[in-house]
Amino acid sequence: MSDEIIKELWQIKDSIAQEHGYDIEALVTYLQTKKRSEDQQVVDLRALKETAGQDASEGHGRV
């Protein structure tokens, strides 16, 4: 099942790249515009990862 999901994601990626002539700058602009235009919440897990790393280094991590 996961292979099907990966295959579909690659097809979508390839289609978007082709639509923008495989130009990385055009792709970045398109994706940034799309990100801003959609009313979806973006979750940034970097802060959580940093906190987990600090807890582990202080001996507060899970064992």
C-alpha positions in Angstrom: 0.0 0.0 0.0 2.7 2.5 0.9 4.3 1.8 -2.5 1.1 3.0 -4.2 1.2 6.2 -2.1 4.8 6.9 -3.0 4.1 6.2 -6.6 1.2 8.7 -6.6 3.3 11.4 -4.9 6.1 11.0 -7.4 3.5 11.3 -10.3 2.1 14.5 -8.7 5.7 15.9 -8.2 6.6 15.1 -11.8 3.5 16.6 -13.1 4.0 19.9 -11.2 7.7 20.0 -12.3 6.7 19.5 -15.9 4.1 22.2 -15.8 6.8 24.6 -14.7 9.4 23.5 -17.2 11.6 21.9 -14.5 12.7 25.4 -13.5 13.5 25.3 -9.8 12.9 29.1 -9.4 9.5 28.8 -11.0 8.7 25.7 -8.8 9.6 27.6 -5.6 7.5 30.6 -6.6 4.6 28.4 -7.4 4.8 26.4 -4.2 5.2 29.5 -2.1 2.2 31.1 -3.7 0.2 28.0 -3.3 1.2 27.7 0.4 0.1 31.3 1.1 -3.2 31.0 -0.9 -4.6 27.9 0.7 -6.4 28.2 4.0 -4.6 25.3 5.7 -2.8 25.2 9.0 1.0 24.5 8.6 2.5 22.6 11.4 6.2 23.3 12.2 7.7 20.5 14.2 11.2 22.1 14.5 10.5 23.6 17.9 9.2 20.3 19.2 12.3 18.5 17.9 14.6 21.1 19.5 12.8 20.8 22.8 13.0 17.0 22.7 16.7 17.2 22.0 17.2 19.6 25.0 15.2 17.4 27.3 17.3 14.3 26.3 20.6 16.2 26.9 19.4 17.4 30.3 18.5 13.8 31.3 14.7 14.5 31.1 14.1 12.4 28.1 12.2 9.1 28.2 14.0 5.9 29.0 
